[in-house]
């Protein structure tokens, strides 16, 4: 529609009033350089049996500082910490970690690859 006074185009949007405004998603961030555990984060870790909270928090921070790309962007770092604590046993040496292999299995795979490369 054109304005009768200045010839500018006017956009008119009619709503019935029942439409809810769309929620804008929160923007995530990388882990802050000065990140530290909150007391609630510390208490959560203790409740899950973490003995060395400072050591686990250091590993957590180092991991996320070193991570690149969109996977390092998070909305709620306390939530990420709680998941890290819950899943810590899945990533201990010898447990197989994300790859699902033990240290001896990894060595066997590397040895096989070296032998195949030499053929």
Backbone torsions as a table, in degrees:
resi	resn	phi	psi	omega
1	UNK	NA	141.3	-179.6
2	UNK	-97.3	141.2	175.3
3	UNK	-71.5	130.4	-178.1
4	UNK	-69.8	-15.1	-176.3
5	UNK	-97.7	-32.1	-173.9
6	UNK	-132.9	4.7	178.7
7	UNK	65.5	14.3	176.2
8	UNK	-80.9	150.7	178.2
9	UNK	-80.2	131.8	179.7
10	UNK	-114.3	133.3	176.5
11	UNK	-104.1	125.3	179.6
12	UNK	-113.4	131.8	179.0
13	UNK	-119.9	120.9	179.4
14	UNK	-102.2	132.0	176.7
15	UNK	-127.0	158.3	-178.5
16	UNK	-88.3	-6.1	-178.1
17	UNK	89.5	-14.8	-179.8
18	UNK	-89.3	-9.9	-179.8
19	UNK	-78.0	132.7	178.6
20	UNK	-89.8	142.5	176.6
21	UNK	-64.7	143.3	-179.7
22	UNK	-71.3	137.7	178.3
23	UNK	-81.0	127.7	177.7
24	UNK	-81.8	125.2	-177.9
25	UNK	-64.8	146.5	176.4
26	UNK	-65.6	145.3	177.6
27	UNK	-89.9	134.7	177.5
28	UNK	-82.3	169.0	178.3
29	UNK	-138.7	163.9	169.0
30	UNK	-73.9	164.9	179.6
31	UNK	-64.1	132.4	-179.6
32	UNK	-63.6	144.2	-179.5
33	UNK	-60.7	-27.4	-179.3
34	UNK	-100.3	21.2	-177.4
35	UNK	-57.9	135.5	173.2
36	UNK	-141.5	156.6	176.9
37	UNK	-65.7	141.3	169.8
38	UNK	-82.4	167.5	177.4
39	UNK	-62.0	-38.2	178.7
40	UNK	-64.3	-39.6	177.6
41	UNK	-63.6	-40.6	178.9
42	UNK	-64.4	-43.8	179.9
43	UNK	-64.8	-38.8	178.1
44	UNK	-61.4	-47.1	-179.4
45	UNK	-60.2	-43.2	179.3
46	UNK	-62.6	-38.3	179.9
47	UNK	-67.1	-20.0	178.6
48	UNK	-98.8	9.9	174.2
49	UNK	88.0	14.4	178.8
50	UNK	-72.2	122.0	179.5
51	UNK	-86.2	-43.5	-176.7
52	UNK	-109.3	77.1	-176.5
53	UNK	-63.1	-41.5	-179.1
54	UNK	-63.6	-41.1	178.7
55	UNK	-65.8	-43.4	178.9
56	UNK	-66.0	-39.4	178.3
57	UNK	-64.8	-38.0	177.0
58	UNK	-63.4	-43.0	177.9
59	UNK	-64.3	-41.7	178.5
60	UNK	-58.8	-50.7	-178.1
61	UNK	-64.1	-45.7	179.2
62	UNK	-58.4	-41.6	-180.0
63	UNK	-60.9	-49.4	-174.8
64	UNK	-74.9	-29.4	174.8
65	UNK	-66.9	-38.7	-177.9
66	UNK	-81.0	-12.7	-177.8
67	UNK	-76.7	138.5	-179.3
68	UNK	-112.2	162.8	172.6
69	UNK	83.9	-172.2	-175.4
70	UNK	-67.3	-20.7	178.1
71	UNK	-67.3	-15.6	-179.9
72	UNK	-93.0	2.6	179.9
73	UNK	-97.6	121.9	-178.5
74	UNK	-132.0	151.2	-179.9
75	UNK	-86.7	-37.2	-173.7
76	UNK	-134.0	102.0	-175.6
77	UNK	-70.5	-26.8	175.7
78	UNK	-67.0	-38.0	177.2
79	UNK	-65.4	-41.0	177.9
80	UNK	-62.8	-41.2	177.2
81	UNK	-59.9	-46.8	-179.3
82	UNK	-60.2	-42.0	177.3
83	UNK	-65.0	-37.9	177.6
84	UNK	-59.9	-45.1	179.6
85	UNK	-64.0	-45.4	-179.3
86	UNK	-62.6	-34.6	-174.1
87	UNK	-99.2	5.0	-173.5
88	UNK	-59.2	-32.7	-178.9
89	UNK	-69.1	-22.7	179.5
90	UNK	-74.1	-13.4	-173.5
91	UNK	-121.1	16.5	177.2
92	UNK	-75.8	147.9	176.8
93	UNK	-55.7	136.5	179.4
94	UNK	87.5	-11.6	178.9
95	UNK	-87.7	-10.4	-179.9
96	UNK	101.9	-30.1	178.2
97	UNK	56.4	-155.1	-176.2
98	UNK	-66.8	-29.8	-177.4
99	UNK	-79.8	-16.9	178.4
100	UNK	76.5	22.0	179.8
101	UNK	-124.5	151.2	175.7
102	UNK	-86.1	170.7	179.8
103	UNK	-59.3	-43.6	-179.2
104	UNK	-66.2	-35.4	176.2
105	UNK	-66.3	-39.6	177.9
106	UNK	-63.3	-41.8	178.2
107	UNK	-61.9	-41.5	179.4
108	UNK	-63.1	-40.3	178.8
109	UNK	-63.9	-45.5	180.0
110	UNK	-63.0	-43.7	178.6
111	UNK	-60.4	-42.7	178.8
112	UNK	-62.5	-42.1	-179.9
113	UNK	-64.9	-39.8	178.4
114	UNK	-64.2	-43.6	-179.5
115	UNK	-64.0	-42.0	178.9
116	UNK	-65.4	-37.3	-180.0
117	UNK	-66.9	-30.2	-179.3
118	UNK	-78.5	-12.5	-177.7
119	UNK	-81.9	NA	NA
